[in-house]
Amino acid sequence: MNVRLYVWQRATAALMVPLVLIHIAVIFYATRQQMTATDILSRTHGSIVWASYYGLFVAAVSIHASIGVRNVLAEWTPLAERHAGQFAIMAGIVLALLGAHAIFALVVT
Amino acid sequence: MPETPAHLSVSLWRGGREGRYEAYTVPRRESQTVLDVVTYVQRHIDPTLTYRFACRVGMCGSCAMTVNGHPRWTCRTHVAKVADGGNLEIGPLENLPVIKDLATDMAPFFEKWQQAKGVFAPSATRSDALARIKPASPARLAADAAIECINCGVCYSACDTVRWNGDYLGPAALNRAWTLVNDERDAGNTARLQAIAASGGCHSCHSHQSCQEHCPLALNPTASIAGLKRRAAAAYLKGELKA
């Protein structure tokens, strides 16, 4: 872990604090209102706001988690730091693709 | 009050990295230290036992060993405090190469002090007037809180991150760097921050605080490392450091 990765990991963590709180609040709201999946999708379809909100969330998670994976691999496995970094980039890309797929389903299809 | 046993059952590490623990019986004495126990074995039972000590009063930092699973300065550790039912297991410090028996090679430990730029870089010459440092200034207080390190290696031996990451500079070297970062007379902070902000530097610390828990002088290297993290991150964001 160097200062660049440290700053990125802390910055994405700070960014996720309000995003997680909003996400949890939305879950509570949807369940309290007894909203069905159809109700939810009818509100999110075509919404730039929800696409931006969850797009930012997915980007922050992908960066934050992949830096963490890199550290775990570098410290707890025989992988060299460079290879741990390469594996972590792949893990980050997978997370970003999965997140993008979910957002696409929420907003477009 | 439980009766003090007449003898101690002592297991000492013998050999190099591939050694083993061997059992000895040592008479129990009043106010006996762990270093006294080791010294007794060498002088009365086996003169080939290898260990390291110098001052015997907690100043030189030479005699640290692993005692019943914890790194300790043995000259100031009373047997009464650590002997578990009259049993002592004494090994070399962890996270360092074993030379023989209880003596470890401290070279990697001190090399990391060099890597962390733990050397004072003067900003003045001997011809200049003495620097006037206000004792109550925040920087001086931060340096004072960390400066009494005796280089015993206990924190390095106790550190999980050192165990997992051979490149990690370790608590002592980073604690030393923190004292210099807060030394108004020092001119080496650009290179120092660059060194401690690199891979294996202060940002590798997980803040487990084993260093703080085990430091025989009750220093808090974790707090020093946290200070370095903040200082280096700020310098990076200002564009003063290369990542």
Chai-1 contact restraints between the chains, C-beta under 6 A:
chainA,res_idxA,chainB,res_idxB,connection_type,confidence,min_distance_angstrom,max_distance_angstrom,comment,restraint_id
A,M1,B,H203,contact,1.0,0.0,6.0,A-B,restraint_1
A,M1,B,S204,contact,1.0,0.0,6.0,A-B,restraint_2
A,N2,B,A198,contact,1.0,0.0,6.0,A-B,restraint_3
A,N2,B,S199,contact,1.0,0.0,6.0,A-B,restraint_4
A,N2,B,A243,contact,1.0,0.0,6.0,A-B,restraint_5
A,V3,B,A197,contact,1.0,0.0,6.0,A-B,restraint_6
A,V3,B,H203,contact,1.0,0.0,6.0,A-B,restraint_7
A,V3,B,A232,contact,1.0,0.0,6.0,A-B,restraint_8
A,V3,B,Y236,contact,1.0,0.0,6.0,A-B,restraint_9
A,V3,B,A243,contact,1.0,0.0,6.0,A-B,restraint_10
A,R4,B,A243,contact,1.0,0.0,6.0,A-B,restraint_11
A,Y6,B,H203,contact,1.0,0.0,6.0,A-B,restraint_12
A,V7,B,A233,contact,1.0,0.0,6.0,A-B,restraint_13
A,E75,B,W164,contact,1.0,0.0,6.0,A-B,restraint_14
A,E75,B,N165,contact,1.0,0.0,6.0,A-B,restraint_15
